[in-house]
Amino acid sequence: MKCIILAGGYATRLYPLTENFPKPLLPVKQTTILDRLVDDVSEIENIDEIVVVSNHKFINIFQKWKNQKVCDTLITLLDDGSTENDNRLGAVKDIAFAIRKRDDILVLAGDNLLDFSLKEFVRYFEKKHKTCVMIHRETSFEKLRKTGVAQIDDDFKIIDMQEKPEEPKSEWAVPPFYIYPTETLDTILNCVDNKKCNLDAPGDFIAWFCEKKEVYAWEMQGTRYDVGTLESYNRVR
């Protein structure tokens, strides 16, 4: 299995903090957001490569980080070629850009902190061997309108999913953590080639994907912190 960490955004909502520095490398206590993800993923036995997708503007900063990073798992750094927010590829295109080898892929947003390990999520995927997403209960109606919302059956199979719905149909929120088996990779590439969804929104993609393939949900066993604004960054620090 390969792990793709999406780190190609420009984090304009955190300006001026991220105007010339990538959000995933912002410090949180004695480490960084990206280090926390990489350190956890590197302990998952069957993940043999971590692919970090950067943009061209910040590639040298990520390269310096990689040169200093001690990790037993192979880290590959990719430059998606974009130079500013206006010409960014978008999250879904960055996933397609990173699919170079035929393998199952774990996809993570590079700007999220977790207080639990991803190991159980990977074990759940190995049991189902279908596309899997994380879910967590969200009671705030306003927060549900700003995220993916899933409806599930008794076996935790997703029967419907909407991205940022005006009228959420459940309390199951879907954060940006996904596992795609090898046999679904062509569906991802086809979506990008034919612009089937908003290519800057992985949640919009998975909502489209749920109409084509079986997708199962795994309930998070802790808390996820989305570092999207200066306020949220200061809170997680």
N, C-alpha and C positions, 0 to 999 in steps of 0.2 A: 504494500500500500504506500502511496505517496501522499504527503500532506502539502496542500497549497495554502499559503498565507497571503491574503490580499492586502498589500501595503502600497498600492499605487495611487491613492487619493491625495488630495491637497489640503484637506481639513480647513477650509476657509472660515468655518465658524469658530476656529480657535486662533485666528489672527489677532495680534501679531506673533503669538507664540510659535505658530507653525508656518509662518510666511517663508522662512528659509530653513526649516527643519521638519523632518517627517514625524507625524503623530505617533506611529508605533514605537519610536525610540525615545519618546518623552519619559523622563525618570519617574518612577513610583517607588519611593523609599530608596532601597539600595540597588534597585534593578530597573528594568524598563518594561513597558507593556509587551513588546515583542519577545524579550528574554523570558518572561513568564510563560508565554505560549510555547516557545521553542523548548524550554526546559521540561515542560510537561509532556509534549509530544515525543521528545527524544526518549522517554521512558516507556513508550508503547512498543512492545517487542516487534510487531510485524510491520512497523513503519520504517522503511529503509532510506527515505529521502524527504527532506523538507525543502519545498520550493517557495522562496519569498519573491513575490512579484512587486517590483518597485516601478516608479516612473523615472524618466531620464534626469529630471531636475535633482532628484535626491539619490541617484544611484551611487555616487561616490561616498556619500555618508553611510549608506547601507554597506558598501564594500569595506569601509573602515571598520564598521561594526563586525562584519563577518570575519575579517582578518584577526580580530581580537577575541572572537567567540570560541569558547571551549565547549565542544559538543561531540558526542560519540556518533551521532547520526549525520550523514552527509547533508550539508546545506548548499543548495543551489540558488544563486541570485539571478533573477531575470529583469531586464530593463524593457518595459513595454513601449518605450520610445516617446511617450508624451512629455511635454515640457511645461504645461500650465493647465489650470483647471478647465479652460475653455476647449482644449483639445485632448482631454483625458479619454482613455478608451472606455472606461466604465468597468464595473466589477465583473459582469458576465463575460465581456470580451477578454478581460484579464484571465479568467478561468480557462477560456478556450485557448488563449495564448500560451498558458502554462501546461496544457495537455500535450506533452511530447512523447510520452511512453504509455503504452496500453497497460493500465493498472487501475485498481480501485483508488479513489481519491477522497481524502478528507479535506474539506474546504473550510477555512476559518477566516473571519474578519480580523485584520491585524490591529484593530483599535478597541478590542474588547478584553476586559479582565474577568477571570473566573476564579471563584474560591473553591473549586472542585476539580478533580482530574477528568480528562477526556477518555480515560481508559475504559470506563463502563459503557460509554457511548460507542466506542469501537467494538467492544464485545457484543453489544446489542446488534450492531450491523452484521457481525460475523454469524450471529444466530439467524437473522432474517435473510441476509444476503439480498436485500432490496435497498433501494435508495432510502436513506433515513435522515430525518431532521430532528432537531431538538425542539421541545415545547416547554412552556412553563405557564402556570396560572397567572393571569393578570386581571385584577378586579377593577382597575381604572378604565372607564369607558374612553376617556380622552387618549390614554396611552395605547389602547387597542386600535384606535383609529389611525395610529402612526406606525403600525407594524403589521406583519403578516399574522393572520388569524386562521386557525385550522379547526375543522370539525373532524372528530375521530369516531371510529366504531369501538366495540368492546375489545377488539384485538389491537387497538391503537393504530389501525390503518387509517390514513387520511382519506376522508370521503369528500371533502371540499376544503379549498383554501382560497382566501382572498388577501390581497396585499392592500393595506391601509384602507379598509372598508369604511364607508360612511356609517353603516349599521352592522357592527360586529355580530356574528352568529354564535360565538362561543367566547369563553374566557381563556382559550388556549393560544397564547402568543408564540410566534415562531422567530427566534433570534437567528443571526446569520452563521449557523454552523450546520454543515451538511456532509453526508457521505454518499458518493455516487459509485456504484459498481462499474467495472470495466465495460460491460455490455451497454451501458447507457451513455457513454461518452459521445457517440455519434449523434445522439439526440441533442446534446449540448452544442456541438459544432453546427448542426443543422439549424438550430435556433438562432445562433449568431449570424450564420451566413444569410439567413432569410429574414433576419430582424423580426422575429416572432413576438418579442416582448421588449420592455424597457431594458436596454443592455447595461444601464448604470445601476440597476436594482436587482440584486440576487433574489430578493423576496418576490419580486414580480416574475422572475424566471421560474422559481420553484412553484409558484401558483399555476403558471402555464404548464410546467412539467407534470404536475399532479393530474392533469387531464389526459396525459399520454402514458404514464407509467404508474406502477404501484409505488406508493411512498408510505413509510411507517414512521411513527413519532416515538421519541424517547423523552421521558420527562426528566428535566434537569434535576440534579441532586444537590443543588446549591444555588448560588446567586451569580448572576452575570451583570457586569457593570459596563455600560456603553459609554466610552469617552468621546462625546460628541461636541461638547461645549466647554468653555473655560470653567463654568460652574461645576459641571460633572467631573472635569479633570481635578479640580481642587478638592472635590468631595472624595474621590478615590485615593488621592494622595494622603 
